[in-house]
Structure formats: C-alpha cells, structure tokens
Amino acid sequence: MRQSQRGCQQSYRQILTEFSAWIPIIASEQSLSDQQTDEIVTETLMAVHRKIGSCNPNRPILPWLMALAIYKGDQVK
C-alpha cells in the first residue's frame, strides 16, 4: 500500500487486481444481483482510487476495503 500511495504504478495495479478479487466476495454477503455486484466492484475501485491516501498502511487493509465496498453496496440497493 505504501508504494501505491507514493505513486508506484506497478504496486497500484497489483492492489487493484487483488481488490478486484475481494470485492465480489464482500458484495456476495449483501444478496445482490450480478449487475449490482459488478456496479459495486466498479464503484469501490473508483473509491479506492479517490481515497487511497486515507488508508493507513500500518493497519490491516481488508477492513478498509470492506468498509468502502459495504458503503457502496448500500448505495446500490
């Protein structure tokens, strides 16, 4: 995460790839359609892009990602 926050494009792409795998799993807990899940993935990745500076790299990343995905899921419903 630190490297991504410092502008490393390779690290940033890796994080987005990993997050793209986790977000549908998080969204599956919300009982949404496939279309809604796809929308949550897109919206969450956009939020990650906008909010990456707010992520504390000294803390676990998954709870931060889950909070973003759940918030976006609530907006989609």
N, C-alpha and C positions, 0 to 999 in steps of 0.2 A: 504494500500500500504506500509506504513512504516514497518509493521510487516513482510510483504513478503520480503522487502528489507533487513530486519535483519535476514532472514533465517527461518522464521516460515513456515513450510511446509503446515500446515492447511490453513493459510491465502493465501499462494501461490496457492494452489489447488482451493480455493474459487475464487480467482481473475481469474484464467484460465477458470474456469467454467462460470463465469459471462461474461468474454470477448468472450468466445465461442458462447454465445448467441447474443452479439452485433455485432461481425464481419460480419456475413452474412447479417445483416441489412445494415451495412455500404457498403458492397460489392454490395448489390442489386441496389444501386444508380449508379453503373458502367456498368449496362447492360451486365452482363457476363453469361456464361453458368453455369450449376450446377457444372460441373467439375472444371471450373475456380474458382468458388466461394469456393469450397472445398479446392482448392490449396491456395487461399488467406487466408482462415482460418488457414491452417497448417503453411504457411509461416509467417503469422502475429504472431501466437502464438510462433513460434520459435524466431521471432524478439523481442517479449516481453521478452522472457527468456534471450536473449542476452543483451537487452537494459534496463532491469528493473531498473538498477542503475541510468539511465539518467532521469527517471520520477521524477518530483518534487512533493512529496506528499502534498505540500501546495497549489498546483494548481489543477484545475479540471483534472481528469484522462481521461475522454472521448475524449477531443481534441487530447491528446497524442496518444490514441489508434486509433482514426480516421486517424491521420497523418500516422501512421505505416500501417494501412490497405489500405489507398489510395495509398501510395507508392508501396506496394506490388501488388496492383491491376494494377497499371501502368506497373509493370514489367511483369505481366502475359499476358497482352493484346498483 
